[in-house]
C-alpha cells in the first residue's frame, strides 16, 4: 500500500508523514519511509544539487533531475517494498513535480509531463495522497527559523502558483487526494490522517 504526502514547503507534511509511519508501525505494519528527492545514493546526490543555493538550474533541467531521482527511488526502494507487502509512505512524489515545475515554473498542461511521470514511476501511483494545504505566507513564516534552500528561496508568487496547482490536482483526482487544513494542530491533523489511512488499509486488506 502506497501513501504520499504533498504540500508547499513549511506546510507540515513531513511531520505528518513521520507521525503516520510511527503510528502504523505501532499497529504492526511493516512501513518503508521515503522522501523526494532522496532515498537512494543517487537520489541524495541529486537532492544536494537541487537544493544548493549556488546552483543555477533551468526549469526543464530541474524537472528531469527530480524525475531521475524518482525513477531510481521507485526501482530500488518503492517497487520492492510494495512487492513485499510493505506500506510505503512518501514525503513527496510525482505530484510535487506537477505542482512545482508544472504550475510553479510554468510548464503545466504539457502532455509530456504526464508521460514523464509514468515513465519515471513505471506506472506506480499512491492509493492515497494527503495534501496538507496552507497559505504561502503562513508557510513562509513557519520556515523563518531554518536556513532556506534553493527551492525555499522562491517568492510568495511562486508558492501561490504551486498551491493553486496542488488544489487543482486534488480537485481533478478527488478519489486519490485528501486535502487537509495545514493550520490545524499536529494532533488534529494526525488523527484525521491516521483514521483515513487505517480505513484505506482495511478496505484493501
Kinemage of the C-alpha trace (Angstrom):
@kinemage 1
@onewidth
@group {chain A} dominant
@subgroup {mainchain}
@vectorlist {calphas} color= white
{ca unk a 1} P 0.000 0.000 0.000
{ca unk a 2} L 1.384 3.368 -1.031
{ca unk a 3} L 0.646 6.700 0.667
{ca unk a 4} L 2.161 10.047 -0.296
{ca unk a 5} L 2.248 13.448 1.371
{ca unk a 6} L 2.214 16.726 -0.545
{ca unk a 7} L 2.176 20.425 0.241
{ca unk a 8} L 4.244 23.561 -0.111
{ca unk a 9} L 7.425 23.928 1.932
{ca unk a 10} L 6.522 24.712 5.533
{ca unk a 11} L 3.089 23.072 5.388
{ca unk a 12} L 3.971 20.379 7.927
{ca unk a 13} L 3.623 17.434 5.548
{ca unk a 14} L 6.968 15.867 6.526
{ca unk a 15} L 5.991 15.811 10.187
{ca unk a 16} L 2.666 14.193 9.353
{ca unk a 17} L 4.366 11.575 7.174
{ca unk a 18} L 6.637 10.614 10.077
{ca unk a 19} L 3.738 10.512 12.525
{ca unk a 20} L 1.712 8.219 10.264
{ca unk a 21} L 4.675 5.896 9.771
{ca unk a 22} L 5.199 5.623 13.517
{ca unk a 23} L 1.520 5.013 14.227
{ca unk a 24} L 1.269 2.264 11.621
{ca unk a 25} L 4.408 0.556 12.934
{ca unk a 26} L 2.879 0.555 16.414
{ca unk a 27} L -0.081 -1.293 14.909
{ca unk a 28} L 2.131 -3.977 13.411
{ca unk a 29} L 2.513 -2.766 9.833
{ca unk a 30} L 5.813 -3.058 8.003
{ca unk a 31} L 6.468 0.524 6.898
{ca unk a 32} L 9.054 1.926 4.494
{ca unk a 33} L 9.553 5.706 4.555
{ca unk a 34} L 10.991 7.566 1.571
{ca unk a 35} L 11.470 11.185 0.623
{ca unk a 36} L 11.880 13.053 -2.635
{ca unk a 37} L 14.373 13.726 -3.850
{ca unk a 38} L 16.413 11.176 -1.928
{ca unk a 39} L 16.133 7.694 -0.530
{ca unk a 40} L 18.979 6.289 -2.640
{ca unk a 41} L 22.613 7.241 -3.097
{ca unk a 42} L 21.818 8.800 -6.467
{ca unk a 43} L 18.716 10.491 -5.093
{ca unk a 44} L 20.590 12.079 -2.195
{ca unk a 45} L 23.264 13.401 -4.560
{ca unk a 46} L 20.583 14.866 -6.803
{ca unk a 47} L 18.918 16.361 -3.721
{ca unk a 48} L 22.135 18.094 -2.706
{ca unk a 49} L 22.453 19.586 -6.185
{ca unk a 50} L 18.812 20.659 -6.485
{ca unk a 51} L 18.786 22.381 -3.088
{ca unk a 52} L 22.190 24.043 -3.482
{ca unk a 53} L 21.623 27.798 -3.237
{ca unk a 54} L 24.524 28.436 -5.621
{ca unk a 55} L 23.320 26.041 -8.327
{ca unk a 56} L 21.877 27.579 -11.497
{ca unk a 57} L 19.320 25.063 -12.745
{ca unk a 58} L 16.840 25.795 -15.514
{ca unk a 59} L 13.211 24.617 -15.145
{ca unk a 60} L 13.381 21.711 -17.617
{ca unk a 61} L 16.665 20.517 -16.154
{ca unk a 62} L 15.167 20.777 -12.679
{ca unk a 63} L 12.195 18.632 -13.692
{ca unk a 64} L 14.415 15.999 -15.286
{ca unk a 65} L 16.686 15.819 -12.241
{ca unk a 66} L 13.696 15.246 -9.968
{ca unk a 67} L 12.425 12.589 -12.378
{ca unk a 68} L 15.782 10.800 -12.480
{ca unk a 69} L 15.902 10.648 -8.690
{ca unk a 70} L 12.300 9.405 -8.659
{ca unk a 71} L 12.993 6.628 -11.152
{ca unk a 72} L 15.921 5.412 -9.061
{ca unk a 73} L 13.821 5.522 -5.887
{ca unk a 74} L 10.975 3.552 -7.455
{ca unk a 75} L 13.234 0.856 -8.879
{ca unk a 76} L 15.477 0.490 -5.829
{ca unk a 77} L 13.076 1.029 -2.921
{ca unk a 78} L 9.392 1.659 -3.631
{ca unk a 79} L 8.603 -1.199 -6.026
{ca unk a 80} L 10.500 -3.851 -3.996
{ca unk a 81} L 8.774 -2.707 -0.793
{ca unk a 82} L 5.322 -2.833 -2.362
{ca unk a 83} L 6.053 -6.266 -3.806
{ca unk a 84} L 6.865 -7.468 -0.275
{ca unk a 85} L 3.542 -6.164 1.007
{ca unk a 86} L 5.013 -3.263 2.972
{ca unk a 87} L 3.296 0.081 3.452
{ca unk a 88} L 5.268 2.803 1.669
{ca unk a 89} L 4.957 6.389 2.900
{ca unk a 90} L 6.483 9.012 0.620
{ca unk a 91} L 7.299 12.585 1.586
{ca unk a 92} L 6.570 13.932 -1.918
{ca unk a 93} L 6.105 12.006 -5.153
{ca unk a 94} L 5.265 12.949 -8.745
{ca unk a 95} L 2.552 15.437 -7.733
{ca unk a 96} L 5.327 17.660 -6.398
{ca unk a 97} L 6.807 17.939 -9.880
{ca unk a 98} L 3.426 18.781 -11.382
{ca unk a 99} L 2.835 21.466 -8.742
{ca unk a 100} L 6.337 22.933 -8.523
{ca unk a 101} L 7.764 22.558 -12.010
{ca unk a 102} L 4.398 22.409 -13.784
{ca unk a 103} L 2.422 25.194 -12.124
{ca unk a 104} L 5.228 26.972 -10.292
{ca unk a 105} L 7.690 27.073 -13.200
{ca unk a 106} L 5.071 27.480 -15.907
{ca unk a 107} L 5.112 24.044 -17.529
{ca unk a 108} L 1.593 22.991 -16.516
{ca unk a 109} L -0.645 21.442 -19.144
{ca unk a 110} L 2.182 19.790 -21.043
{ca unk a 111} L 1.123 16.327 -22.214
{ca unk a 112} L 4.680 15.057 -21.989
{ca unk a 113} L 4.847 15.768 -18.256
{ca unk a 114} L 2.254 13.094 -17.532
{ca unk a 115} L 4.158 10.678 -19.760
{ca unk a 116} L 7.395 11.567 -17.971
{ca unk a 117} L 5.839 10.814 -14.585
{ca unk a 118} L 4.508 7.473 -15.829
{ca unk a 119} L 7.921 6.557 -17.234
{ca unk a 120} L 9.829 7.587 -14.097
{ca unk a 121} L 7.468 5.708 -11.772
{ca unk a 122} L 6.904 2.694 -14.038
{ca unk a 123} L 3.204 3.417 -13.605
{ca unk a 124} L 3.266 3.205 -9.794
{ca unk a 125} L 0.943 5.680 -8.072
{ca unk a 126} L -0.118 6.222 -4.446
{ca unk a 127} L -3.518 4.892 -3.415
{ca unk a 128} L -3.943 7.962 -1.210
{ca unk a 129} L -2.243 11.351 -1.324
{ca unk a 130} L -2.541 13.665 1.664
{ca unk a 131} L -2.336 17.310 0.652
{ca unk a 132} L -1.525 19.451 3.680
{ca unk a 133} L -2.773 22.809 2.446
{ca unk a 134} L -1.514 26.096 3.870
{ca unk a 135} L -1.449 29.697 2.577
{ca unk a 136} L 2.030 30.607 1.292
{ca unk a 137} L 2.601 33.487 3.718
{ca unk a 138} L 1.870 31.314 6.755
{ca unk a 139} L 4.176 28.614 5.387
{ca unk a 140} L 6.894 31.230 4.812
{ca unk a 141} L 6.544 32.434 8.408
{ca unk a 142} L 6.987 28.854 9.614
{ca unk a 143} L 10.176 28.500 7.568
{ca unk a 144} L 11.849 31.568 9.039
{ca unk a 145} L 13.637 29.602 11.761
{ca unk a 146} L 15.586 27.488 9.269
{ca unk a 147} L 18.077 28.228 6.516
{ca unk a 148} L 16.342 28.422 3.144
{ca unk a 149} L 17.495 26.043 0.412
{ca unk a 150} L 17.362 26.866 -3.308
{ca unk a 151} L 13.712 25.868 -3.667
{ca unk a 152} L 12.610 27.651 -0.496
{ca unk a 153} L 14.121 30.936 -1.699
{ca unk a 154} L 11.324 31.288 -4.251
{ca unk a 155} L 8.953 34.215 -3.714
{ca unk a 156} L 5.359 34.206 -2.499
{ca unk a 157} L 4.020 34.457 -6.060
{ca unk a 158} L 5.783 31.198 -6.933
{ca unk a 159} L 4.330 29.420 -3.906
{ca unk a 160} L 0.900 30.855 -4.673
{ca unk a 161} L 1.065 29.184 -8.094
{ca unk a 162} L 2.295 25.931 -6.549
{ca unk a 163} L -0.521 25.926 -4.006
{ca unk a 164} L -3.098 26.620 -6.723
{ca unk a 165} L -1.632 23.743 -8.696
{ca unk a 166} L -1.959 21.375 -5.779
{ca unk a 167} L -5.564 22.365 -5.171
{ca unk a 168} L -6.356 21.831 -8.839
{ca unk a 169} L -4.734 18.387 -8.776
{ca unk a 170} L -6.747 17.489 -5.682
{ca unk a 171} L -9.955 18.586 -7.384
{ca unk a 172} L -9.199 16.661 -10.570
{ca unk a 173} L -8.239 13.459 -8.728
{ca unk a 174} L -10.554 13.624 -5.726
{ca unk a 175} L -10.619 9.855 -5.356
{ca unk a 176} L -6.919 9.761 -4.539
{ca unk a 177} L -6.382 13.086 -2.780
{ca unk a 178} L -7.431 14.006 0.732
{ca unk a 179} L -6.970 17.725 1.385
{ca unk a 180} L -6.278 18.810 4.955
{ca unk a 181} L -6.147 22.205 6.641
{ca unk a 182} L -2.487 22.741 7.487
{ca unk a 183} L -3.434 25.398 10.048
{ca unk a 184} L -4.843 22.698 12.332
{ca unk a 185} L -2.750 21.380 15.219
{ca unk a 186} L -0.348 18.491 14.680
{ca unk a 187} L -2.562 16.264 16.788
{ca unk a 188} L -5.768 17.049 14.915
{ca unk a 189} L -4.117 16.515 11.534
{ca unk a 190} L -2.517 13.267 12.646
{ca unk a 191} L -5.826 11.938 13.949
{ca unk a 192} L -7.567 12.749 10.665
{ca unk a 193} L -4.816 11.176 8.570
{ca unk a 194} L -4.464 8.046 10.692
{ca unk a 195} L -8.207 7.430 10.690
{ca unk a 196} L -8.328 7.710 6.903
{ca unk a 197} L -5.198 5.607 6.330
{ca unk a 198} L -6.492 2.795 8.528
{ca unk a 199} L -9.786 2.887 6.648
{ca unk a 200} L -7.930 2.589 3.325
{ca unk a 201} L -5.791 -0.264 4.634
{ca unk a 202} L -8.816 -2.122 5.991
{ca unk a 203} L -10.704 -1.791 2.708
{ca unk a 204} L -7.747 -3.091 0.711
{ca unk a 205} L -6.821 -5.970 3.036
